[in-house]
Amino acid sequence: LLASLEYLRSIGWAGIFTRVDELALRTIASLRSRGFDVITPDRAHGGIVSIQHPAASHLVQALAAQSIFVEDRGPVLRAAPHFYNTEEDIDRFVSALARSA
């Protein structure tokens, strides 16, 4: 645990928060451009991006089969991009979701 905390501290908390924000905003914009019903506000996401979809649990399973891991809460699918994700990870998720929906 100490090594993990030291690693995160070496990256810098401000940098981590900025990166999470950038990736979440990219996810939100990409999902909206594909016509998904994004219910997460642009400036109040905390690194979690949610969409409303009646088949959310089916989509979670379809994405997991492609090694893309998200969660559902009823009709809401939740993705949580983090600082270690890449733009390509986000694009892969959105593309896979669009194919599966």
C-alpha positions, -999 to +999 in steps of 0.1 A: +000+000+000+028+024+009+045+018-025+012+024-043+007+057-025+042+068-031+038+060-068+006+080-070+023+109-051+052+108-075+028+113-104+011+141-085-025+143-075-032+174-096-020+155-127-041+125-119-072+146-114-065+165-146-060+133-166-092+117-152-111+149-161-097+149-196-106+112-202-141+116-187-148+146-209-135+127-240-158+097-231-188+120-226-182+138-260-176+105-278-207+089-264-229+119-272-215+120-308-227+084-312-262+093-299-260+078-264-281+093-237-253+106-214-267+114-180-235+126-164-230+164-163-199+176-182-185+194-151-197+171-123-185+136-132-159+127-107-144+103-132-176+083-137-195+085-169-231+071-170-255+065-199-291+056-197-298+024-217-326-002-213-301-031-221-273-019-198-268-053-181-266-070-216-241-044-227-219-050-196-217-086-206-211-079-242-183-055-234-168-079-208-164-105-235-142-080-252-122-073-220-139-039-215-151-037-180-180-014-170-209-017-146-246-013-146-271+000-121-304-010-135-308+008-168-277+028-163-243+018-177-213+033-158-177+036-171-149+049-149-119+061-170-088+066-149-054+082-153-038+050-165-063+047-194-054+060-228-074+079-255-073+046-275-089+028-245-118+053-246-122+051-284-122+013-281-149+013-254-171+037-273-167+018-306-174-015-289-204-001-271-218+013-304-214-021-320-231-039-291-260-015-285 
